[in-house]
Amino acid sequence: MNAQEKNMQFMQIAMKHFPEAKAQLDQLGIELSMEMLQPLMSLFTNVMNEAYELGYDDAKKESDQ
């Protein structure tokens, strides 16, 4: 799977949980628009890529043993 496909999967996961996150932010009185969301989505994608690589490295180490 290439990086673009992986990022699309991460975005799909994020958008699946977006309504719940938006509802929680609304309860706190924090307004969130799609324009405001873009920098957070970039951060989310970076975090997910690092987590993916960490899991990949762990799995590779286990299979090498």
C-alpha positions as CSV (number, residue, x, y, z in Angstrom):
1,M,0.0,0.0,0.0
2,N,1.4,3.4,-1.0
3,A,1.4,6.5,1.2
4,Q,-1.5,8.1,-0.6
5,E,-3.7,5.0,-0.2
6,K,-2.7,4.8,3.5
7,N,-3.5,8.5,4.0
8,M,-6.9,8.0,2.4
9,Q,-7.7,5.2,4.8
10,F,-6.6,7.4,7.7
11,M,-8.9,10.2,6.5
12,Q,-11.8,7.8,6.2
13,I,-11.3,6.7,9.7
14,A,-11.1,10.3,10.9
15,M,-14.3,11.2,9.0
16,K,-16.1,8.2,10.5
17,H,-15.4,9.6,14.0
18,F,-15.9,13.3,13.1
19,P,-19.6,13.6,14.1
20,E,-18.8,12.3,17.6
21,A,-15.8,14.7,18.0
22,K,-17.9,17.6,16.6
23,A,-20.7,16.8,19.1
24,Q,-18.2,16.8,22.0
25,L,-16.7,20.1,20.9
26,D,-20.1,21.6,20.4
27,Q,-21.0,20.7,24.0
28,L,-17.8,22.5,25.1
29,G,-18.8,25.6,23.1
30,I,-15.9,25.1,20.6
31,E,-16.9,25.9,17.0
32,L,-15.2,23.7,14.4
33,S,-15.6,24.2,10.6
34,M,-14.1,22.1,7.8
35,E,-11.7,24.9,7.1
36,M,-10.5,24.8,10.6
37,L,-10.2,21.1,10.5
38,Q,-7.6,20.9,7.7
39,P,-4.5,21.6,9.8
40,L,-5.7,19.1,12.4
41,M,-6.3,16.5,9.7
42,S,-2.7,17.0,8.6
43,L,-1.5,16.5,12.1
44,F,-3.8,13.4,12.4
45,T,-2.3,12.0,9.2
46,N,1.3,12.5,10.5
47,V,0.4,10.8,13.8
48,M,-1.2,7.9,12.0
49,N,1.7,7.5,9.7
50,E,4.1,7.3,12.6
51,A,1.8,4.8,14.4
52,Y,1.6,2.7,11.3
53,E,5.4,2.6,10.9
54,L,5.9,1.7,14.6
55,G,3.4,-1.2,14.2
56,Y,5.1,-2.2,11.0
57,D,8.5,-2.2,12.6
58,D,7.2,-4.2,15.6
59,A,5.6,-6.8,13.4
60,K,8.7,-7.1,11.3
61,K,10.9,-7.6,14.4
62,E,8.5,-10.3,15.7
63,S,8.5,-12.2,12.3
64,D,12.3,-12.0,12.2
65,Q,12.6,-13.8,15.6
